[in-house]
Amino acid sequence: MLKTPKFWYQNRISFFSILFLPISLIWIIGTFLKKRFAKPIRSKIPVIAVGSAIIGGSGKTPSVIYVCKILEKMGHRPHIISKGYGGSANQVIKVAPEMNYLIVGDEAIMMSKYYPTWVSKKKYNAFSFAEKEGANVIVLDDALQSYNIYKNLSIYVYDSIQSFGNRLIIPSGPLREPIGIVLKRSQIVFLVNTNNCPEITEDQFQQNINFKISIKPEIRDKKVMPFAGLGFNKKFFDQLYNEGLNITVTKEFPDHHHYTKDDMFNLLDEANKHDSFLVTTEKDHIRIPKEFKSSVGIIYGEMVSNNQTDLVSEIEKYI
């Protein structure tokens, strides 16, 4: 996996952004053709799509879990369907936490710890499986660009820390499609770590949520050396700094990085030099070789909100 290019999140348009513009144009044309010739498939039960316009790090996966929690409180039986990014599976698989992430993807394993989760390269192939297993509503992970699926409700996740980067299309920037277009297709917008997104229209329902991390006392009392391989690692490290942890050094890896034994030996060696304890995210911990898991602490996190009543009412309109 590749690291997120730093020029995507610079305030100015960089040389590399300009250099990649012809490829971005090809991406735009390809996206247009996908939408133009897509024939959306309907599920027998309601479908909620959660996603974003940007690649990596906007909080889509914890937002999917948050939506499922709301649905569960409403009395529904939500199942999650994911493409299983990074996994090799070509058939429909019901994910279990103990599965190999190289087969079903790290995000799917993480979500399966909370709610029934399916992976399928073509998400709609998993519809009937979820229905037979008792689902009465489907939540699609990272699916605002799944043009071949009919959605009863689309939820856009906007994180103010990343915002929209340099607002250019892949690979010149982090956007999969223009902001206005994807927002127009979304009925609800999750505002993560902010109260405002200038591109939102009055027609869209806004829900303010925050990503809250929980740190066990035995971790808080130690010097720590955090490492992560996320779409936007800086956000995770900044949260730990804001919690006042005694951080010696941070280590950054590409998104969905496959941690090898050599990686872990190197991390443990450096942690020992700094008299520190290794910590990482729940998703990263899944990708650590089994024999090293007990040597690394997990920083858990979840989306939280003080006001869910209005969100429940809004969701009820669509399902």
Secondary structure, DSSP 8 states (H G I E B T S, - for coil): -----GGGG-SS--HHHHHTHHHHHHHHHHHHHHHHH---B--SS-EEEEE-SBSS-SSHHHHHHHHHHHHHHTT--EEEEE--TT----S-EE--TTS-HHHH-HHHHHHHTTS-EEE-SSGGGGHHHHHHTT-SEEEEES-TT-TTB--SEEEEEEETTTTTTT--BTTTSSBSS-HHHHHHT-SEEEEET-S--TT--TTSEEEEEEEEEE--HHHHTSEEEEEE-STTHHHHHHHHHHTT-EE---EE--TT----HHHHHHHHHHHHHTT-EEEEEHHHHHTS-GGGGGGEEEEEEEEE-S--HHHHHHHHTT-
